């Protein structure tokens, strides 16, 4: 008696993850253009001086605004006008339009950036070369860039919180990448107060504590990945170090005077701060925090952030001031054409460290600022965990 056995091919239960939507890639690209263009523009000013508004660096920055504005406008209009839009159920309603929350924030940021362009051109024609990073038109631009960053974060986060498995992990990496660039751009706003000459002052650590712990805490709380803060700080480190190594490869010379330091190449940014040390320490704390409430966690995190950062950056600052750091890797031998030779910075000298009551006041202020920054970051992260649209 013969028995016929039929074999059916095994059906895999694993499905290919859906591709990351194009509009999320566009938002990440917009943030990247802002970070690249901003450092390129600062280098342009420190190497060449004021040239024309239509420099490649300015175009790179404003491409961020154009890309964010156009992509978010298309996303909002398509979601509003198409009842069968796949994002229809994952959208919010605003002023009669529908779209993901991040798209509305991106649209505002792109509009602010584009608006700042003629304002900045007029400012330079009226007042000449920038002497400070935080001029009025630059503040409008910075507000737009920050909005684009936050919009990109929210856009990626909404998709990440709706996803699962491999798709969620891929979106999580993109979320952390945007968070790392957010640290990069926040540090640009603090650049004039964080040069190596100030690294032996308590005020320097207070300045860094105003923004960095907020971003690290918020991104880590919202992310589904361990070591999120360390990854964000690592992205900041790699981006800034690569910028410092790439920019001097291109020729450039001053077009304004007086020229105190002849230049033949573009001026790079300073070597990145050792933010990866406090980020790693915070990740360790947050993984073993137990059932602490958020204020106690914020106080402990603020103290650990400042302690770990000072323990790493203070001795590293001594190294940066030494001849051993005057090479292409650390880049401390580069000076802007307008840098006074008599300045502490050009002579590799630290600004005086605070003493007595001033040191105590700055230290306590730094701790208070770091604690509040972490607490705000945790609250921001709690809110981001609930985002689905």
Secondary structure, 3 states (H helix, E strand, C coil): CCCCCCCCCCCCCCCCCCCCCHHHHHHHHHHHHHHHHHHHHHHHHHHCCCCCCCCHHHHHHHHHHHHHHHHHHHHHHHHHHCCCCCCHHHCEEECCEEECHHHHHHHHHHHHHHHHHHHHHHHHHHHCCCCCCCCHHHHHHHHHHHHHHHHHHHHHHHHHHHCCHHHHHHHHHHHHHHHHHHHHHHHHHCHHHCCHHHCCCHHHHHHHHCCHHHHHHHHHHHCCCCCHHHHHHHHHHHHHHHHHHHHHHCECCCCCCCCCCCCCECCCCCCCCCHHHHHHHHHHHHHCCCCCCHHHHHHHHHHHHHHHHHHHHHHHHHHHCCHHHCCCCCCCCCCCCCCCCCCCCCCCCCCCCCCHHHHHHHHHHHHHHHHHHHHHHHHHHHHHHCCCC
